[in-house]
Amino acid sequence: DTDRALVLLEEYCKKLRKPEEQQLKKAIRKVMGIFKSSLFQALLGSFAKKETRHGIISHFSLPAAVAYDVLGYPKD
């Protein structure tokens, strides 16, 4: 769930204190901003309703479905 991911990312960012970690911290904060955006939330909602050959993708299988779409793995 997005809220839980944001909490975990925030906790991780708090641990990044070294100068060489600041670029990573900046990138994580950028991702967090994207997760919080209304556009991302709208896209997440549309993916949750996406139909496949096997029916409607549930919220819990969404990460796997996105990985299949991005990586091109067979869905069978």
PDB file of N, CA, C and O in Angstrom:
ATOM      1  N   ASP A   1       0.838  -1.177   0.000  1.00  0.00           N
ATOM      2  CA  ASP A   1       0.000   0.000   0.000  1.00  0.00           C
ATOM      3  C   ASP A   1       0.884   1.242   0.000  1.00  0.00           C
ATOM      4  O   ASP A   1       1.948   1.258   0.619  1.00  0.00           O
ATOM      5  N   THR A   2       0.444   2.260  -0.685  1.00  0.00           N
ATOM      6  CA  THR A   2       1.247   3.462  -0.884  1.00  0.00           C
ATOM      7  C   THR A   2       1.606   4.144   0.422  1.00  0.00           C
ATOM      8  O   THR A   2       2.739   4.591   0.597  1.00  0.00           O
ATOM      9  N   ASP A   3       0.660   4.227   1.336  1.00  0.00           N
ATOM     10  CA  ASP A   3       0.938   4.899   2.611  1.00  0.00           C
ATOM     11  C   ASP A   3       2.042   4.189   3.378  1.00  0.00           C
ATOM     12  O   ASP A   3       2.919   4.832   3.955  1.00  0.00           O
ATOM     13  N   ARG A   4       1.999   2.880   3.385  1.00  0.00           N
ATOM     14  CA  ARG A   4       3.038   2.105   4.087  1.00  0.00           C
ATOM     15  C   ARG A   4       4.393   2.293   3.409  1.00  0.00           C
ATOM     16  O   ARG A   4       5.411   2.419   4.089  1.00  0.00           O
ATOM     17  N   ALA A   5       4.416   2.311   2.091  1.00  0.00           N
ATOM     18  CA  ALA A   5       5.661   2.533   1.357  1.00  0.00           C
ATOM     19  C   ALA A   5       6.245   3.900   1.694  1.00  0.00           C
ATOM     20  O   ALA A   5       7.457   4.040   1.855  1.00  0.00           O
ATOM     21  N   LEU A   6       5.379   4.908   1.799  1.00  0.00           N
ATOM     22  CA  LEU A   6       5.857   6.247   2.145  1.00  0.00           C
ATOM     23  C   LEU A   6       6.465   6.277   3.541  1.00  0.00           C
ATOM     24  O   LEU A   6       7.495   6.916   3.756  1.00  0.00           O
ATOM     25  N   VAL A   7       5.840   5.596   4.484  1.00  0.00           N
ATOM     26  CA  VAL A   7       6.369   5.540   5.851  1.00  0.00           C
ATOM     27  C   VAL A   7       7.750   4.880   5.854  1.00  0.00           C
ATOM     28  O   VAL A   7       8.680   5.379   6.487  1.00  0.00           O
ATOM     29  N   LEU A   8       7.877   3.763   5.147  1.00  0.00           N
ATOM     30  CA  LEU A   8       9.152   3.051   5.099  1.00  0.00           C
ATOM     31  C   LEU A   8      10.245   3.883   4.413  1.00  0.00           C
ATOM     32  O   LEU A   8      11.391   3.910   4.863  1.00  0.00           O
ATOM     33  N   LEU A   9       9.878   4.550   3.336  1.00  0.00           N
ATOM     34  CA  LEU A   9      10.850   5.405   2.655  1.00  0.00           C
ATOM     35  C   LEU A   9      11.294   6.563   3.541  1.00  0.00           C
ATOM     36  O   LEU A   9      12.471   6.924   3.551  1.00  0.00           O
ATOM     37  N   GLU A  10      10.367   7.138   4.275  1.00  0.00           N
ATOM     38  CA  GLU A  10      10.697   8.240   5.187  1.00  0.00           C
ATOM     39  C   GLU A  10      11.644   7.759   6.288  1.00  0.00           C
ATOM     40  O   GLU A  10      12.611   8.444   6.620  1.00  0.00           O
ATOM     41  N   GLU A  11      11.369   6.592   6.848  1.00  0.00           N
ATOM     42  CA  GLU A  11      12.241   6.025   7.880  1.00  0.00           C
ATOM     43  C   GLU A  11      13.641   5.775   7.324  1.00  0.00           C
ATOM     44  O   GLU A  11      14.638   6.033   7.999  1.00  0.00           O
ATOM     45  N   TYR A  12      13.710   5.275   6.100  1.00  0.00           N
ATOM     46  CA  TYR A  12      15.001   5.014   5.475  1.00  0.00           C
ATOM     47  C   TYR A  12      15.751   6.320   5.228  1.00  0.00           C
ATOM     48  O   TYR A  12      16.960   6.392   5.449  1.00  0.00           O
ATOM     49  N   CYS A  13      15.054   7.333   4.780  1.00  0.00           N
ATOM     50  CA  CYS A  13      15.685   8.633   4.516  1.00  0.00           C
ATOM     51  C   CYS A  13      16.312   9.220   5.776  1.00  0.00           C
ATOM     52  O   CYS A  13      17.371   9.843   5.717  1.00  0.00           O
ATOM     53  N   LYS A  14      15.663   9.021   6.898  1.00  0.00           N
ATOM     54  CA  LYS A  14      16.193   9.542   8.170  1.00  0.00           C
ATOM     55  C   LYS A  14      17.545   8.923   8.514  1.00  0.00           C
ATOM     56  O   LYS A  14      18.334   9.526   9.242  1.00  0.00           O
ATOM     57  N   LYS A  15      17.815   7.738   8.002  1.00  0.00           N
ATOM     58  CA  LYS A  15      19.077   7.054   8.278  1.00  0.00           C
ATOM     59  C   LYS A  15      20.200   7.490   7.344  1.00  0.00           C
ATOM     60  O   LYS A  15      21.368   7.191   7.595  1.00  0.00           O
ATOM     61  N   LEU A  16      19.856   8.189   6.278  1.00  0.00           N
ATOM     62  CA  LEU A  16      20.853   8.617   5.298  1.00  0.00           C
ATOM     63  C   LEU A  16      21.439   9.955   5.737  1.00  0.00           C
ATOM     64  O   LEU A  16      20.842  11.008   5.512  1.00  0.00           O
ATOM     65  N   ARG A  17      22.606   9.905   6.361  1.00  0.00           N
ATOM     66  CA  ARG A  17      23.211  11.122   6.911  1.00  0.00           C
ATOM     67  C   ARG A  17      24.572  11.448   6.288  1.00  0.00           C
ATOM     68  O   ARG A  17      25.009  12.599   6.319  1.00  0.00           O
ATOM     69  N   LYS A  18      25.225  10.461   5.736  1.00  0.00           N
ATOM     70  CA  LYS A  18      26.562  10.672   5.179  1.00  0.00           C
ATOM     71  C   LYS A  18      26.474  11.518   3.917  1.00  0.00           C
ATOM     72  O   LYS A  18      25.484  11.452   3.189  1.00  0.00           O
ATOM     73  N   PRO A  19      27.518  12.319   3.657  1.00  0.00           N
ATOM     74  CA  PRO A  19      27.511  13.160   2.443  1.00  0.00           C
ATOM     75  C   PRO A  19      27.306  12.360   1.161  1.00  0.00           C
ATOM     76  O   PRO A  19      26.617  12.818   0.248  1.00  0.00           O
ATOM     77  N   GLU A  20      27.898  11.173   1.085  1.00  0.00           N
ATOM     78  CA  GLU A  20      27.771  10.370  -0.139  1.00  0.00           C
ATOM     79  C   GLU A  20      26.383   9.763  -0.291  1.00  0.00           C
ATOM     80  O   GLU A  20      26.068   9.223  -1.352  1.00  0.00           O
ATOM     81  N   GLU A  21      25.547   9.837   0.737  1.00  0.00           N
ATOM     82  CA  GLU A  21      24.188   9.298   0.677  1.00  0.00           C
ATOM     83  C   GLU A  21      23.138  10.356   0.317  1.00  0.00           C
ATOM     84  O   GLU A  21      21.962  10.036   0.147  1.00  0.00           O
ATOM     85  N   GLN A  22      23.564  11.593   0.204  1.00  0.00           N
ATOM     86  CA  GLN A  22      22.607  12.682  -0.018  1.00  0.00           C
ATOM     87  C   GLN A  22      21.960  12.635  -1.391  1.00  0.00           C
ATOM     88  O   GLN A  22      20.809  13.047  -1.542  1.00  0.00           O
ATOM     89  N   GLN A  23      22.669  12.147  -2.388  1.00  0.00           N
ATOM     90  CA  GLN A  23      22.069  12.019  -3.716  1.00  0.00           C
ATOM     91  C   GLN A  23      20.966  10.964  -3.696  1.00  0.00           C
ATOM     92  O   GLN A  23      19.912  11.157  -4.303  1.00  0.00           O
ATOM     93  N   LEU A  24      21.201   9.854  -3.005  1.00  0.00           N
ATOM     94  CA  LEU A  24      20.184   8.815  -2.854  1.00  0.00           C
ATOM     95  C   LEU A  24      18.988   9.359  -2.087  1.00  0.00           C
ATOM     96  O   LEU A  24      17.841   9.100  -2.450  1.00  0.00           O
ATOM     97  N   LYS A  25      19.255  10.110  -1.028  1.00  0.00           N
ATOM     98  CA  LYS A  25      18.182  10.695  -0.229  1.00  0.00           C
ATOM     99  C   LYS A  25      17.316  11.633  -1.081  1.00  0.00           C
ATOM    100  O   LYS A  25      16.090  11.629  -0.969  1.00  0.00           O
ATOM    101  N   LYS A  26      17.958  12.423  -1.919  1.00  0.00           N
ATOM    102  CA  LYS A  26      17.230  13.334  -2.805  1.00  0.00           C
ATOM    103  C   LYS A  26      16.355  12.556  -3.787  1.00  0.00           C
ATOM    104  O   LYS A  26      15.213  12.939  -4.041  1.00  0.00           O
ATOM    105  N   ALA A  27      16.890  11.463  -4.339  1.00  0.00           N
ATOM    106  CA  ALA A  27      16.130  10.646  -5.285  1.00  0.00           C
ATOM    107  C   ALA A  27      14.932   9.982  -4.599  1.00  0.00           C
ATOM    108  O   ALA A  27      13.847   9.909  -5.176  1.00  0.00           O
ATOM    109  N   ILE A  28      15.128   9.505  -3.380  1.00  0.00           N
ATOM    110  CA  ILE A  28      14.033   8.873  -2.638  1.00  0.00           C
ATOM    111  C   ILE A  28      12.947   9.892  -2.339  1.00  0.00           C
ATOM    112  O   ILE A  28      11.761   9.585  -2.453  1.00  0.00           O
ATOM    113  N   ARG A  29      13.335  11.085  -1.962  1.00  0.00           N
ATOM    114  CA  ARG A  29      12.348  12.140  -1.688  1.00  0.00           C
ATOM    115  C   ARG A  29      11.554  12.492  -2.953  1.00  0.00           C
ATOM    116  O   ARG A  29      10.366  12.805  -2.878  1.00  0.00           O
ATOM    117  N   LYS A  30      12.211  12.440  -4.099  1.00  0.00           N
ATOM    118  CA  LYS A  30      11.519  12.695  -5.364  1.00  0.00           C
ATOM    119  C   LYS A  30      10.472  11.608  -5.623  1.00  0.00           C
ATOM    120  O   LYS A  30       9.349  11.906  -6.032  1.00  0.00           O
ATOM    121  N   VAL A  31      10.844  10.352  -5.384  1.00  0.00           N
ATOM    122  CA  VAL A  31       9.906   9.243  -5.541  1.00  0.00           C
ATOM    123  C   VAL A  31       8.742   9.408  -4.574  1.00  0.00           C
ATOM    124  O   VAL A  31       7.593   9.163  -4.940  1.00  0.00           O
ATOM    125  N   MET A  32       9.026   9.817  -3.355  1.00  0.00           N
ATOM    126  CA  MET A  32       7.971  10.026  -2.365  1.00  0.00           C
ATOM    127  C   MET A  32       6.990  11.097  -2.841  1.00  0.00           C
ATOM    128  O   MET A  32       5.780  10.965  -2.656  1.00  0.00           O
ATOM    129  N   GLY A  33       7.515  12.147  -3.449  1.00  0.00           N
ATOM    130  CA  GLY A  33       6.656  13.190  -3.994  1.00  0.00           C
ATOM    131  C   GLY A  33       5.754  12.670  -5.095  1.00  0.00           C
ATOM    132  O   GLY A  33       4.592  13.061  -5.199  1.00  0.00           O
ATOM    133  N   ILE A  34       6.298  11.785  -5.912  1.00  0.00           N
ATOM    134  CA  ILE A  34       5.498  11.178  -6.974  1.00  0.00           C
ATOM    135  C   ILE A  34       4.399  10.315  -6.375  1.00  0.00           C
ATOM    136  O   ILE A  34       3.249  10.380  -6.811  1.00  0.00           O
ATOM    137  N   PHE A  35       4.748   9.497  -5.366  1.00  0.00           N
ATOM    138  CA  PHE A  35       3.745   8.650  -4.718  1.00  0.00           C
ATOM    139  C   PHE A  35       2.605   9.474  -4.123  1.00  0.00           C
ATOM    140  O   PHE A  35       1.458   9.028  -4.094  1.00  0.00           O
ATOM    141  N   LYS A  36       2.923  10.669  -3.652  1.00  0.00           N
ATOM    142  CA  LYS A  36       1.911  11.527  -3.017  1.00  0.00           C
ATOM    143  C   LYS A  36       1.069  12.297  -4.033  1.00  0.00           C
ATOM    144  O   LYS A  36       0.033  12.857  -3.674  1.00  0.00           O
ATOM    145  N   SER A  37       1.493  12.332  -5.279  1.00  0.00           N
ATOM    146  CA  SER A  37       0.812  13.147  -6.280  1.00  0.00           C
ATOM    147  C   SER A  37      -0.563  12.583  -6.644  1.00  0.00           C
ATOM    148  O   SER A  37      -0.796  11.375  -6.593  1.00  0.00           O
ATOM    149  N   SER A  38      -1.448  13.477  -7.004  1.00  0.00           N
ATOM    150  CA  SER A  38      -2.789  13.050  -7.401  1.00  0.00           C
ATOM    151  C   SER A  38      -2.748  12.249  -8.703  1.00  0.00           C
ATOM    152  O   SER A  38      -3.570  11.355  -8.903  1.00  0.00           O
ATOM    153  N   LEU A  39      -1.806  12.558  -9.582  1.00  0.00           N
ATOM    154  CA  LEU A  39      -1.685  11.805 -10.832  1.00  0.00           C
ATOM    155  C   LEU A  39      -1.324  10.347 -10.533  1.00  0.00           C
ATOM    156  O   LEU A  39      -1.932   9.437 -11.097  1.00  0.00           O
ATOM    157  N   PHE A  40      -0.356  10.116  -9.664  1.00  0.00           N
ATOM    158  CA  PHE A  40       0.032   8.753  -9.312  1.00  0.00           C
ATOM    159  C   PHE A  40      -1.144   8.004  -8.690  1.00  0.00           C
ATOM    160  O   PHE A  40      -1.392   6.844  -9.019  1.00  0.00           O
ATOM    161  N   GLN A  41      -1.861   8.666  -7.798  1.00  0.00           N
ATOM    162  CA  GLN A  41      -3.006   8.030  -7.150  1.00  0.00           C
ATOM    163  C   GLN A  41      -4.077   7.661  -8.173  1.00  0.00           C
ATOM    164  O   GLN A  41      -4.703   6.605  -8.073  1.00  0.00           O
ATOM    165  N   ALA A  42      -4.284   8.533  -9.152  1.00  0.00           N
ATOM    166  CA  ALA A  42      -5.271   8.242 -10.205  1.00  0.00           C
ATOM    167  C   ALA A  42      -4.819   7.056 -11.054  1.00  0.00           C
ATOM    168  O   ALA A  42      -5.624   6.186 -11.386  1.00  0.00           O
ATOM    169  N   LEU A  43      -3.539   7.019 -11.403  1.00  0.00           N
ATOM    170  CA  LEU A  43      -3.016   5.895 -12.184  1.00  0.00           C
ATOM    171  C   LEU A  43      -3.091   4.592 -11.393  1.00  0.00           C
ATOM    172  O   LEU A  43      -3.426   3.544 -11.946  1.00  0.00           O
ATOM    173  N   LEU A  44      -2.785   4.658 -10.130  1.00  0.00           N
ATOM    174  CA  LEU A  44      -2.874   3.474  -9.279  1.00  0.00           C
ATOM    175  C   LEU A  44      -4.302   2.952  -9.253  1.00  0.00           C
ATOM    176  O   LEU A  44      -4.530   1.743  -9.308  1.00  0.00           O
ATOM    177  N   GLY A  45      -5.258   3.861  -9.168  1.00  0.00           N
ATOM    178  CA  GLY A  45      -6.665   3.463  -9.190  1.00  0.00           C
ATOM    179  C   GLY A  45      -7.054   2.810 -10.499  1.00  0.00           C
ATOM    180  O   GLY A  45      -7.834   1.858 -10.506  1.00  0.00           O
ATOM    181  N   SER A  46      -6.521   3.307 -11.615  1.00  0.00           N
ATOM    182  CA  SER A  46      -6.868   2.707 -12.910  1.00  0.00           C
ATOM    183  C   SER A  46      -6.206   1.348 -13.079  1.00  0.00           C
ATOM    184  O   SER A  46      -6.799   0.456 -13.685  1.00  0.00           O
ATOM    185  N   PHE A  47      -4.999   1.163 -12.566  1.00  0.00           N
ATOM    186  CA  PHE A  47      -4.348  -0.146 -12.624  1.00  0.00           C
ATOM    187  C   PHE A  47      -5.101  -1.157 -11.774  1.00  0.00           C
ATOM    188  O   PHE A  47      -5.209  -2.325 -12.149  1.00  0.00           O
ATOM    189  N   ALA A  48      -5.617  -0.726 -10.645  1.00  0.00           N
ATOM    190  CA  ALA A  48      -6.327  -1.637  -9.749  1.00  0.00           C
ATOM    191  C   ALA A  48      -7.577  -2.190 -10.417  1.00  0.00           C
ATOM    192  O   ALA A  48      -8.054  -3.263 -10.048  1.00  0.00           O
ATOM    193  N   LYS A  49      -8.108  -1.472 -11.390  1.00  0.00           N
ATOM    194  CA  LYS A  49      -9.325  -1.908 -12.069  1.00  0.00           C
ATOM    195  C   LYS A  49      -9.038  -2.572 -13.412  1.00  0.00           C
ATOM    196  O   LYS A  49      -9.961  -2.994 -14.109  1.00  0.00           O
ATOM    197  N   LYS A  50      -7.757  -2.666 -13.777  1.00  0.00           N
ATOM    198  CA  LYS A  50      -7.377  -3.219 -15.081  1.00  0.00           C
ATOM    199  C   LYS A  50      -7.811  -4.680 -15.187  1.00  0.00           C
ATOM    200  O   LYS A  50      -7.618  -5.470 -14.263  1.00  0.00           O
ATOM    201  N   GLU A  51      -8.394  -5.015 -16.318  1.00  0.00           N
ATOM    202  CA  GLU A  51      -8.827  -6.394 -16.542  1.00  0.00           C
ATOM    203  C   GLU A  51      -7.739  -7.168 -17.271  1.00  0.00           C
ATOM    204  O   GLU A  51      -7.050  -6.635 -18.141  1.00  0.00           O
ATOM    205  N   THR A  52      -7.600  -8.417 -16.905  1.00  0.00           N
ATOM    206  CA  THR A  52      -6.658  -9.313 -17.574  1.00  0.00           C
ATOM    207  C   THR A  52      -7.433 -10.514 -18.084  1.00  0.00           C
ATOM    208  O   THR A  52      -8.651 -10.595 -17.923  1.00  0.00           O
ATOM    209  N   ARG A  53      -6.727 -11.436 -18.693  1.00  0.00           N
ATOM    210  CA  ARG A  53      -7.359 -12.678 -19.155  1.00  0.00           C
ATOM    211  C   ARG A  53      -7.928 -13.463 -17.976  1.00  0.00           C
ATOM    212  O   ARG A  53      -8.841 -14.271 -18.147  1.00  0.00           O
ATOM    213  N   HIS A  54      -7.393 -13.227 -16.789  1.00  0.00           N
ATOM    214  CA  HIS A  54      -7.797 -13.999 -15.615  1.00  0.00           C
ATOM    215  C   HIS A  54      -8.759 -13.229 -14.713  1.00  0.00           C
ATOM    216  O   HIS A  54      -9.044 -13.674 -13.601  1.00  0.00           O
ATOM    217  N   GLY A  55      -9.258 -12.097 -15.166  1.00  0.00           N
ATOM    218  CA  GLY A  55     -10.201 -11.328 -14.366  1.00  0.00           C
ATOM    219  C   GLY A  55      -9.617  -9.998 -13.934  1.00  0.00           C
ATOM    220  O   GLY A  55      -8.609  -9.541 -14.473  1.00  0.00           O
ATOM    221  N   ILE A  56     -10.255  -9.389 -12.965  1.00  0.00           N
ATOM    222  CA  ILE A  56      -9.830  -8.079 -12.458  1.00  0.00           C
ATOM    223  C   ILE A  56      -8.623  -8.256 -11.546  1.00  0.00           C
ATOM    224  O   ILE A  56      -8.592  -9.162 -10.713  1.00  0.00           O
ATOM    225  N   ILE A  57      -7.628  -7.384 -11.710  1.00  0.00           N
ATOM    226  CA  ILE A  57      -6.465  -7.408 -10.831  1.00  0.00           C
ATOM    227  C   ILE A  57      -6.881  -6.840  -9.483  1.00  0.00           C
ATOM    228  O   ILE A  57      -7.442  -5.747  -9.407  1.00  0.00           O
ATOM    229  N   SER A  58      -6.608  -7.573  -8.442  1.00  0.00           N
ATOM    230  CA  SER A  58      -6.920  -7.063  -7.112  1.00  0.00           C
ATOM    231  C   SER A  58      -5.819  -6.122  -6.653  1.00  0.00           C
ATOM    232  O   SER A  58      -4.726  -6.112  -7.219  1.00  0.00           O
ATOM    233  N   HIS A  59      -6.106  -5.336  -5.632  1.00  0.00           N
ATOM    234  CA  HIS A  59      -5.141  -4.391  -5.077  1.00  0.00           C
ATOM    235  C   HIS A  59      -3.875  -5.121  -4.627  1.00  0.00           C
ATOM    236  O   HIS A  59      -2.772  -4.600  -4.792  1.00  0.00           O
ATOM    237  N   PHE A  60      -4.022  -6.318  -4.060  1.00  0.00           N
ATOM    238  CA  PHE A  60      -2.887  -7.034  -3.517  1.00  0.00           C
ATOM    239  C   PHE A  60      -1.976  -7.610  -4.593  1.00  0.00           C
ATOM    240  O   PHE A  60      -0.791  -7.822  -4.335  1.00  0.00           O
ATOM    241  N   SER A  61      -2.493  -7.871  -5.794  1.00  0.00           N
ATOM    242  CA  SER A  61      -1.654  -8.411  -6.859  1.00  0.00           C
ATOM    243  C   SER A  61      -1.154  -7.327  -7.797  1.00  0.00           C
ATOM    244  O   SER A  61      -0.505  -7.634  -8.797  1.00  0.00           O
ATOM    245  N   LEU A  62      -1.437  -6.075  -7.502  1.00  0.00           N
ATOM    246  CA  LEU A  62      -1.037  -4.973  -8.365  1.00  0.00           C
ATOM    247  C   LEU A  62       0.465  -4.919  -8.606  1.00  0.00           C
ATOM    248  O   LEU A  62       0.860  -4.774  -9.763  1.00  0.00           O
ATOM    249  N   PRO A  63       1.341  -5.027  -7.593  1.00  0.00           N
ATOM    250  CA  PRO A  63       2.778  -4.973  -7.877  1.00  0.00           C
ATOM    251  C   PRO A  63       3.221  -6.069  -8.845  1.00  0.00           C
ATOM    252  O   PRO A  63       4.047  -5.814  -9.722  1.00  0.00           O
ATOM    253  N   ALA A  64       2.697  -7.260  -8.705  1.00  0.00           N
ATOM    254  CA  ALA A  64       3.054  -8.341  -9.620  1.00  0.00           C
ATOM    255  C   ALA A  64       2.569  -8.029 -11.029  1.00  0.00           C
ATOM    256  O   ALA A  64       3.288  -8.266 -12.000  1.00  0.00           O
ATOM    257  N   ALA A  65       1.363  -7.504 -11.147  1.00  0.00           N
ATOM    258  CA  ALA A  65       0.812  -7.174 -12.461  1.00  0.00           C
ATOM    259  C   ALA A  65       1.642  -6.098 -13.146  1.00  0.00           C
ATOM    260  O   ALA A  65       1.886  -6.176 -14.351  1.00  0.00           O
ATOM    261  N   VAL A  66       2.076  -5.101 -12.392  1.00  0.00           N
ATOM    262  CA  VAL A  66       2.904  -4.042 -12.965  1.00  0.00           C
ATOM    263  C   VAL A  66       4.247  -4.625 -13.391  1.00  0.00           C
ATOM    264  O   VAL A  66       4.758  -4.286 -14.458  1.00  0.00           O
ATOM    265  N   ALA A  67       4.823  -5.502 -12.563  1.00  0.00           N
ATOM    266  CA  ALA A  67       6.094  -6.134 -12.929  1.00  0.00           C
ATOM    267  C   ALA A  67       5.937  -6.933 -14.215  1.00  0.00           C
ATOM    268  O   ALA A  67       6.809  -6.890 -15.083  1.00  0.00           O
ATOM    269  N   TYR A  68       4.839  -7.659 -14.344  1.00  0.00           N
ATOM    270  CA  TYR A  68       4.598  -8.412 -15.574  1.00  0.00           C
ATOM    271  C   TYR A  68       4.505  -7.478 -16.766  1.00  0.00           C
ATOM    272  O   TYR A  68       5.074  -7.764 -17.819  1.00  0.00           O
ATOM    273  N   ASP A  69       3.794  -6.362 -16.618  1.00  0.00           N
ATOM    274  CA  ASP A  69       3.644  -5.423 -17.710  1.00  0.00           C
ATOM    275  C   ASP A  69       4.986  -4.808 -18.098  1.00  0.00           C
ATOM    276  O   ASP A  69       5.297  -4.683 -19.283  1.00  0.00           O
ATOM    277  N   VAL A  70       5.777  -4.427 -17.101  1.00  0.00           N
ATOM    278  CA  VAL A  70       7.061  -3.766 -17.366  1.00  0.00           C
ATOM    279  C   VAL A  70       8.088  -4.744 -17.906  1.00  0.00           C
ATOM    280  O   VAL A  70       8.804  -4.436 -18.858  1.00  0.00           O
ATOM    281  N   LEU A  71       8.162  -5.925 -17.299  1.00  0.00           N
ATOM    282  CA  LEU A  71       9.192  -6.885 -17.662  1.00  0.00           C
ATOM    283  C   LEU A  71       8.803  -7.785 -18.821  1.00  0.00           C
ATOM    284  O   LEU A  71       9.659  -8.444 -19.412  1.00  0.00           O
ATOM    285  N   GLY A  72       7.516  -7.819 -19.152  1.00  0.00           N
ATOM    286  CA  GLY A  72       7.059  -8.629 -20.253  1.00  0.00           C
ATOM    287  C   GLY A  72       6.953 -10.106 -19.945  1.00  0.00           C
ATOM    288  O   GLY A  72       6.970 -10.930 -20.859  1.00  0.00           O
ATOM    289  N   TYR A  73       6.846 -10.456 -18.678  1.00  0.00           N
ATOM    290  CA  TYR A  73       6.685 -11.864 -18.312  1.00  0.00           C
ATOM    291  C   TYR A  73       5.319 -12.368 -18.745  1.00  0.00           C
ATOM    292  O   TYR A  73       4.347 -11.613 -18.749  1.00  0.00           O
ATOM    293  N   PRO A  74       5.243 -13.631 -19.108  1.00  0.00           N
ATOM    294  CA  PRO A  74       3.922 -14.186 -19.450  1.00  0.00           C
ATOM    295  C   PRO A  74       3.028 -14.205 -18.221  1.00  0.00           C
ATOM    296  O   PRO A  74       3.503 -14.466 -17.116  1.00  0.00           O
ATOM    297  N   LYS A  75       1.763 -13.937 -18.394  1.00  0.00           N
ATOM    298  CA  LYS A  75       0.817 -13.865 -17.292  1.00  0.00           C
ATOM    299  C   LYS A  75       0.180 -15.220 -17.003  1.00  0.00           C
ATOM    300  O   LYS A  75      -0.602 -15.345 -16.061  1.00  0.00           O
ATOM    301  N   ASP A  76       0.502 -16.228 -17.792  1.00  0.00           N
ATOM    302  CA  ASP A  76      -0.087 -17.569 -17.592  1.00  0.00           C
ATOM    303  C   ASP A  76       0.606 -18.312 -16.475  1.00  0.00           C
ATOM    304  O   ASP A  76       0.243 -19.448 -16.172  1.00  0.00           O
TER     305      ASP A  76
END
